């Protein structure tokens, strides 16, 4: 039986490539979106690189709110917490990025700790998308999303 991985922030650059790689490796992937209206956009982008068939699903959840996270982590074997607020320009106050990302990570971790996510040492991965993106001079592509 295929393992299920939750990837937060499904509309993001890093999350998109994580979704593609997980699908290529045979995982069932669930991803979070702040708006369900973005699901078709994400699916099209992923389909340009991998065949998701019925292994890609979407859950509406916002890192700044409690709603949706129980459903997001339910039954997942792994969580890749990739979601992070990222604007076009650097904020004047770093907490404008740090606090929402921290709050979202705590929401996911709290739900995983209640047995909805497989217990173990390797089931939560966090990547700050802003740091990863800003540190790159080149990137592979945006999965067909512009």
GROMACS elastic network, one bead per residue, 0.5 to 0.9 nm:
[ bonds ]
;  ai    aj funct       b0    kb
    2    26     6  0.66433   500
    2    27     6  0.55818   500
    2    28     6  0.63040   500
    3    26     6  0.80383   500
    3    27     6  0.53886   500
    3    28     6  0.61279   500
    3    29     6  0.85767   500
    3    76     6  0.75703   500
    3    77     6  0.60188   500
    3    78     6  0.79675   500
    4    27     6  0.57876   500
    4    29     6  0.57328   500
    4    30     6  0.73364   500
    4    55     6  0.89153   500
    4    75     6  0.73257   500
    4    77     6  0.52933   500
    4    78     6  0.65715   500
    4    79     6  0.87500   500
    5    19     6  0.88779   500
    5    22     6  0.78218   500
    5    27     6  0.67545   500
    5    28     6  0.63048   500
    5    29     6  0.50442   500
    5    30     6  0.62469   500
    5    31     6  0.83249   500
    5    73     6  0.87482   500
    5    76     6  0.55656   500
    5    77     6  0.58619   500
    5    79     6  0.56078   500
    5    80     6  0.72922   500
    6    19     6  0.89659   500
    6    28     6  0.86696   500
    6    29     6  0.59212   500
    6    31     6  0.55213   500
    6    32     6  0.77720   500
    6    72     6  0.71006   500
    6    73     6  0.66664   500
    6    76     6  0.63322   500
    6    77     6  0.80771   500
    6    78     6  0.62345   500
    6    80     6  0.60537   500
    6    81     6  0.79160   500
    7    10     6  0.65086   500
    7    15     6  0.64146   500
    7    16     6  0.87365   500
    7    18     6  0.74630   500
    7    19     6  0.69084   500
    7    29     6  0.71536   500
    7    30     6  0.62835   500
    7    32     6  0.67244   500
    7    78     6  0.86285   500
    7    79     6  0.60791   500
    7    81     6  0.60947   500
    7    82     6  0.66073   500
    7    83     6  0.81872   500
    8    11     6  0.88166   500
    8    12     6  0.88881   500
    8    15     6  0.69560   500
    8    30     6  0.83403   500
    8    31     6  0.54256   500
    8    33     6  0.75083   500
    8    61     6  0.86822   500
    8    63     6  0.87873   500
    8    72     6  0.88050   500
    8    79     6  0.78403   500
    8    80     6  0.64483   500
    8    81     6  0.51609   500
    8    82     6  0.53007   500
    8    83     6  0.51197   500
    8    84     6  0.88512   500
    9    12     6  0.57234   500
    9    14     6  0.87928   500
    9    15     6  0.61594   500
    9    16     6  0.84878   500
    9    31     6  0.68644   500
    9    32     6  0.54860   500
    9    33     6  0.59423   500
    9    34     6  0.79097   500
    9    61     6  0.89315   500
    9    62     6  0.86154   500
    9    63     6  0.86972   500
    9    81     6  0.77212   500
    9    82     6  0.59108   500
    9    84     6  0.72095   500
   10    13     6  0.82164   500
   10    14     6  0.85801   500
   10    15     6  0.53574   500
   10    16     6  0.59775   500
   10    19     6  0.78781   500
   10    30     6  0.88243   500
   10    31     6  0.52987   500
   10    32     6  0.55519   500
   10    33     6  0.57959   500
   10    34     6  0.89521   500
   10    38     6  0.89153   500
   10    39     6  0.85798   500
   10    42     6  0.69447   500
   10    58     6  0.84322   500
   10    82     6  0.82915   500
   10    83     6  0.76193   500
   11    14     6  0.88066   500
   11    15     6  0.69620   500
   11    16     6  0.65749   500
   11    31     6  0.88872   500
   11    32     6  0.83697   500
   11    33     6  0.67869   500
   11    34     6  0.88975   500
   11    38     6  0.72978   500
   11    39     6  0.83865   500
   11    41     6  0.81012   500
   11    42     6  0.60770   500
   11    83     6  0.88396   500
   12    15     6  0.52492   500
   12    16     6  0.59531   500
   12    17     6  0.87841   500
   12    82     6  0.81750   500
   12    83     6  0.73402   500
   12    84     6  0.86629   500
   12   129     6  0.80386   500
   13    16     6  0.52549   500
   13    17     6  0.66435   500
   13    18     6  0.88424   500
   13   129     6  0.79575   500
   13   133     6  0.83470   500
   13   141     6  0.85277   500
   13   142     6  0.63100   500
   13   143     6  0.80088   500
   14    17     6  0.53555   500
   14    18     6  0.62437   500
   14    19     6  0.86953   500
   14    82     6  0.71758   500
   14    83     6  0.89537   500
   14   127     6  0.85529   500
   14   129     6  0.64755   500
   14   132     6  0.82480   500
   14   133     6  0.80852   500
   15    19     6  0.61021   500
   15    20     6  0.86339   500
   15    31     6  0.85561   500
   15    80     6  0.83882   500
   15    81     6  0.86897   500
   15    82     6  0.59317   500
   15    83     6  0.75428   500
   15   129     6  0.84742   500
   16    19     6  0.51528   500
   16    20     6  0.63557   500
   16    21     6  0.88103   500
   16    42     6  0.74826   500
   16    45     6  0.77766   500
   16    46     6  0.68590   500
   16   142     6  0.82225   500
   16   143     6  0.72583   500
   17    21     6  0.62038   500
   17    22     6  0.85553   500
   17    46     6  0.79907   500
   17    49     6  0.89767   500
   17   142     6  0.86957   500
   17   143     6  0.77923   500
   18    21     6  0.52083   500
   18    22     6  0.60856   500
   18    23     6  0.85620   500
   18    80     6  0.84190   500
   18    82     6  0.89686   500
   19    22     6  0.52039   500
   19    23     6  0.61650   500
   19    24     6  0.85956   500
   19    29     6  0.67241   500
   19    30     6  0.85756   500
   19    31     6  0.80252   500
   19    46     6  0.73511   500
   19    56     6  0.84297   500
   20    23     6  0.52475   500
   20    24     6  0.61949   500
   20    25     6  0.87399   500
   20    46     6  0.59169   500
   20    47     6  0.83847   500
   20    49     6  0.65892   500
   20    50     6  0.58423   500
   20    51     6  0.85271   500
   20    52     6  0.82511   500
   21    25     6  0.62635   500
   21    26     6  0.87936   500
   21    27     6  0.88800   500
   21    50     6  0.80801   500
   22    25     6  0.50994   500
   22    26     6  0.64404   500
   22    27     6  0.53565   500
   22    28     6  0.76760   500
   22    29     6  0.70835   500
   23    26     6  0.50827   500
   23    27     6  0.52100   500
   23    28     6  0.67201   500
   23    29     6  0.69160   500
   23    50     6  0.67446   500
   23    51     6  0.73741   500
   23    52     6  0.63068   500
   23    55     6  0.74614   500
   23    56     6  0.80532   500
   24    27     6  0.75381   500
   24    49     6  0.89567   500
   24    50     6  0.63438   500
   24    51     6  0.78523   500
   24    52     6  0.85608   500
   26    55     6  0.86273   500
   27    55     6  0.73294   500
   28    52     6  0.85403   500
   28    54     6  0.82778   500
   28    56     6  0.62940   500
   28    57     6  0.83352   500
   29    52     6  0.85772   500
   29    55     6  0.58702   500
   29    57     6  0.64295   500
   29    58     6  0.86006   500
   29    76     6  0.89440   500
   30    55     6  0.79574   500
   30    56     6  0.57408   500
   30    58     6  0.55709   500
   30    59     6  0.71410   500
   30    72     6  0.73597   500
   30    73     6  0.87215   500
   30    76     6  0.84271   500
   31    56     6  0.76533   500
   31    57     6  0.64331   500
   31    58     6  0.50783   500
   31    59     6  0.62289   500
   31    60     6  0.85418   500
   31    72     6  0.76425   500
   32    35     6  0.87677   500
   32    36     6  0.88816   500
   32    57     6  0.87655   500
   32    58     6  0.58000   500
   32    60     6  0.55669   500
   32    61     6  0.56790   500
   32    62     6  0.77898   500
   32    68     6  0.87703   500
   32    69     6  0.87661   500
   32    72     6  0.69964   500
   32    83     6  0.86129   500
   33    36     6  0.62052   500
   33    37     6  0.86264   500
   33    38     6  0.70349   500
   33    39     6  0.74626   500
   33    58     6  0.69126   500
   33    59     6  0.62653   500
   33    61     6  0.58669   500
   33    62     6  0.70750   500
   34    37     6  0.88044   500
   34    38     6  0.82558   500
   34    59     6  0.84991   500
   34    60     6  0.54805   500
   34    61     6  0.53399   500
   34    62     6  0.50077   500
   34    63     6  0.82704   500
   35    38     6  0.59235   500
   35    39     6  0.79504   500
   35    59     6  0.89842   500
   35    60     6  0.61614   500
   35    61     6  0.79567   500
   35    62     6  0.85221   500
   36    39     6  0.55963   500
   36    40     6  0.85964   500
   36    58     6  0.75994   500
   36    59     6  0.75360   500
   36    60     6  0.60180   500
   37    40     6  0.71165   500
   37    41     6  0.81905   500
   38    41     6  0.52908   500
   38    42     6  0.63356   500
   38    43     6  0.87068   500
   39    42     6  0.52099   500
   39    43     6  0.60774   500
   39    44     6  0.86033   500
   39    57     6  0.86401   500
   39    58     6  0.67758   500
   40    43     6  0.50558   500
   40    44     6  0.60804   500
   40    45     6  0.85676   500
   41    44     6  0.52871   500
   41    45     6  0.63083   500
   41    46     6  0.87408   500
   41   144     6  0.89951   500
   41   145     6  0.71335   500
   42    45     6  0.51547   500
   42    46     6  0.61889   500
   42    47     6  0.85652   500
   42   143     6  0.85495   500
   42   145     6  0.79165   500
   43    46     6  0.51376   500
   43    47     6  0.60132   500
   43    48     6  0.87234   500
   43    52     6  0.79700   500
   43    56     6  0.79368   500
   44    47     6  0.50892   500
   44    48     6  0.64703   500
   44   143     6  0.82301   500
   44   144     6  0.75724   500
   44   145     6  0.81900   500
   45    48     6  0.53965   500
   45    49     6  0.73748   500
   45   142     6  0.78555   500
   45   144     6  0.51225   500
   45   145     6  0.60234   500
   46    49     6  0.55468   500
   46    50     6  0.59173   500
   46    51     6  0.75428   500
   46    52     6  0.73560   500
   46   143     6  0.64131   500
   46   144     6  0.83472   500
   47    50     6  0.50915   500
   47    51     6  0.54783   500
   47    52     6  0.66052   500
   47    53     6  0.88950   500
   47   143     6  0.85391   500
   48    51     6  0.80849   500
   48   143     6  0.65609   500
   48   144     6  0.69448   500
   49   143     6  0.72678   500
   51    55     6  0.88141   500
   52    55     6  0.53562   500
   52    56     6  0.55720   500
   53    56     6  0.70314   500
   54    57     6  0.75020   500
   58    72     6  0.84069   500
   59    68     6  0.70042   500
   59    69     6  0.84285   500
   59    71     6  0.72791   500
   59    72     6  0.59111   500
   60    67     6  0.83398   500
   60    68     6  0.59486   500
   60    69     6  0.83530   500
   60    71     6  0.89528   500
   60    72     6  0.79753   500
   61    64     6  0.86960   500
   61    65     6  0.73907   500
   61    66     6  0.78509   500
   61    67     6  0.62481   500
   61    69     6  0.60609   500
   61    71     6  0.89380   500
   61    72     6  0.74917   500
   62    65     6  0.54377   500
   62    66     6  0.76024   500
   62    67     6  0.74723   500
   62    68     6  0.76260   500
   62    69     6  0.82807   500
   62   104     6  0.77355   500
   63    66     6  0.76066   500
   63    69     6  0.86596   500
   63    83     6  0.75003   500
   63    84     6  0.81237   500
   63    85     6  0.89274   500
   63   100     6  0.63900   500
   63   101     6  0.68214   500
   63   102     6  0.86683   500
   63   103     6  0.66503   500
   63   105     6  0.76400   500
   63   107     6  0.76163   500
   63   108     6  0.87608   500
   64    99     6  0.88640   500
   64   100     6  0.56506   500
   64   101     6  0.80472   500
   64   103     6  0.64745   500
   64   104     6  0.61113   500
   64   107     6  0.89000   500
   65    68     6  0.82298   500
   65    69     6  0.86544   500
   65   103     6  0.86062   500
   65   104     6  0.78717   500
   65   107     6  0.85389   500
   66    69     6  0.63737   500
   66    70     6  0.85163   500
   66   104     6  0.85960   500
   66   107     6  0.69515   500
   67    70     6  0.76539   500
   67    71     6  0.88117   500
   68    71     6  0.55508   500
   68    72     6  0.61585   500
   68    73     6  0.89989   500
   69    73     6  0.62167   500
   69    74     6  0.83746   500
   69   107     6  0.71651   500
   69   108     6  0.66140   500
   69   111     6  0.73079   500
   70    73     6  0.56439   500
   70    74     6  0.60275   500
   70   108     6  0.83180   500
   70   111     6  0.63172   500
   70   112     6  0.87344   500
   70   116     6  0.77895   500
   71    74     6  0.52485   500
   71    75     6  0.86959   500
   72    75     6  0.85799   500
   72    76     6  0.81646   500
   72   108     6  0.86125   500
   73    76     6  0.54940   500
   73    77     6  0.86828   500
   73    78     6  0.86736   500
   73    79     6  0.75754   500
   73   108     6  0.72415   500
   73   111     6  0.69492   500
   73   112     6  0.66689   500
   73   116     6  0.60494   500
   73   117     6  0.60485   500
   74   111     6  0.84513   500
   74   112     6  0.82316   500
   74   115     6  0.85971   500
   74   117     6  0.64020   500
   75   115     6  0.88849   500
   75   116     6  0.57581   500
   75   117     6  0.59656   500
   75   118     6  0.77526   500
   76    79     6  0.70404   500
   76   112     6  0.87283   500
   76   116     6  0.69770   500
   76   117     6  0.50489   500
   76   118     6  0.66520   500
   77   116     6  0.87495   500
   77   117     6  0.56332   500
   77   119     6  0.82547   500
   77   123     6  0.67561   500
   78   117     6  0.68338   500
   78   118     6  0.68654   500
   78   122     6  0.76227   500
   78   124     6  0.62380   500
   78   125     6  0.82727   500
   79   108     6  0.83281   500
   79   112     6  0.86928   500
   79   117     6  0.78555   500
   79   122     6  0.89865   500
   79   123     6  0.56949   500
   79   125     6  0.62862   500
   79   126     6  0.85112   500
   80    83     6  0.88272   500
   80   123     6  0.78517   500
   80   124     6  0.56859   500
   80   126     6  0.59344   500
   80   127     6  0.78709   500
   81    84     6  0.85587   500
   81   104     6  0.84664   500
   81   105     6  0.67125   500
   81   108     6  0.79553   500
   81   124     6  0.68405   500
   81   125     6  0.56740   500
   81   127     6  0.65756   500
   81   128     6  0.86432   500
   82   125     6  0.77878   500
   82   126     6  0.56608   500
   82   127     6  0.51258   500
   82   128     6  0.64431   500
   82   129     6  0.65023   500
   83   101     6  0.70649   500
   83   104     6  0.79941   500
   83   105     6  0.86518   500
   83   126     6  0.84586   500
   83   127     6  0.79674   500
   83   128     6  0.75497   500
   83   129     6  0.71664   500
   84    97     6  0.72819   500
   84    98     6  0.83265   500
   84   100     6  0.74311   500
   84   101     6  0.51692   500
   84   102     6  0.88030   500
   84   104     6  0.84236   500
   84   127     6  0.84045   500
   84   128     6  0.62670   500
   84   129     6  0.61253   500
   84   130     6  0.71859   500
   85    96     6  0.82832   500
   85    97     6  0.56132   500
   85    98     6  0.82422   500
   85   100     6  0.70452   500
   85   101     6  0.67052   500
   85   129     6  0.83273   500
   85   130     6  0.78174   500
   86    89     6  0.82030   500
   86    90     6  0.83435   500
   86    97     6  0.71094   500
   86   129     6  0.77208   500
   86   130     6  0.60808   500
   87    90     6  0.69133   500
   87    91     6  0.78295   500
   87    97     6  0.89231   500
   87   130     6  0.88905   500
   90    93     6  0.85225   500
   90    94     6  0.81772   500
   91    94     6  0.61713   500
   91    95     6  0.85431   500
   91    96     6  0.67001   500
   91    97     6  0.76600   500
   92    95     6  0.89006   500
   92    96     6  0.81307   500
   93    96     6  0.57515   500
   93    97     6  0.80631   500
   94    97     6  0.56969   500
   94    98     6  0.62707   500
   94    99     6  0.86078   500
   95    99     6  0.53730   500
   95   100     6  0.81165   500
   96    99     6  0.62484   500
   96   100     6  0.71484   500
   97   100     6  0.60297   500
   97   101     6  0.64520   500
   97   102     6  0.87060   500
   98   101     6  0.53258   500
   98   102     6  0.59410   500
   98   103     6  0.84951   500
   99   102     6  0.50587   500
   99   103     6  0.59726   500
   99   104     6  0.85118   500
  100   103     6  0.50827   500
  100   104     6  0.61171   500
  100   105     6  0.86153   500
  101   104     6  0.51931   500
  101   105     6  0.62126   500
  101   106     6  0.86520   500
  101   128     6  0.83091   500
  102   105     6  0.51810   500
  102   106     6  0.62132   500
  102   107     6  0.86600   500
  103   106     6  0.51410   500
  103   107     6  0.62004   500
  103   108     6  0.87901   500
  104   107     6  0.50319   500
  104   108     6  0.63396   500
  104   109     6  0.85892   500
  105   108     6  0.52461   500
  105   109     6  0.60719   500
  105   110     6  0.85190   500
  105   126     6  0.78778   500
  106   109     6  0.50119   500
  106   110     6  0.59170   500
  106   111     6  0.85566   500
  107   110     6  0.52835   500
  107   111     6  0.64283   500
  107   112     6  0.87335   500
  108   111     6  0.53110   500
  108   112     6  0.61708   500
  108   113     6  0.85751   500
  108   124     6  0.88776   500
  109   112     6  0.50507   500
  109   113     6  0.60313   500
  109   114     6  0.88176   500
  109   124     6  0.77761   500
  110   113     6  0.50997   500
  110   114     6  0.66896   500
  111   114     6  0.53022   500
  111   115     6  0.73280   500
  111   116     6  0.63322   500
  111   117     6  0.75171   500
  112   115     6  0.56592   500
  112   116     6  0.50995   500
  112   118     6  0.73458   500
  112   119     6  0.77214   500
  112   123     6  0.88462   500
  112   124     6  0.87986   500
  113   116     6  0.71383   500
  113   117     6  0.71804   500
  113   118     6  0.87820   500
  113   119     6  0.75378   500
  114   117     6  0.77106   500
  115   118     6  0.66490   500
  115   119     6  0.69305   500
  116   119     6  0.86370   500
  117   123     6  0.76688   500
  118   123     6  0.67970   500
  119   122     6  0.84805   500
  119   123     6  0.70978   500
  120   123     6  0.61355   500
  121   124     6  0.79514   500
  122   125     6  0.75040   500
  127   130     6  0.87348   500
  127   131     6  0.83186   500
  127   132     6  0.76047   500
  128   131     6  0.55720   500
  128   132     6  0.63817   500
  128   133     6  0.86774   500
  129   132     6  0.50800   500
  129   133     6  0.58771   500
  129   134     6  0.83052   500
  130   133     6  0.52955   500
  130   134     6  0.59153   500
  130   135     6  0.83860   500
  131   134     6  0.53172   500
  131   135     6  0.60489   500
  131   136     6  0.88723   500
  132   135     6  0.54317   500
  132   136     6  0.68018   500
  133   136     6  0.55168   500
  133   137     6  0.85505   500
  133   139     6  0.85039   500
  134   137     6  0.79025   500
  136   139     6  0.68530   500
  138   141     6  0.89565   500
  139   142     6  0.82484   500
  140   143     6  0.86927   500
  141   144     6  0.74615   500
  141   145     6  0.88631   500
  142   145     6  0.55628   500
  142   146     6  0.71921   500
  143   146     6  0.86154   500
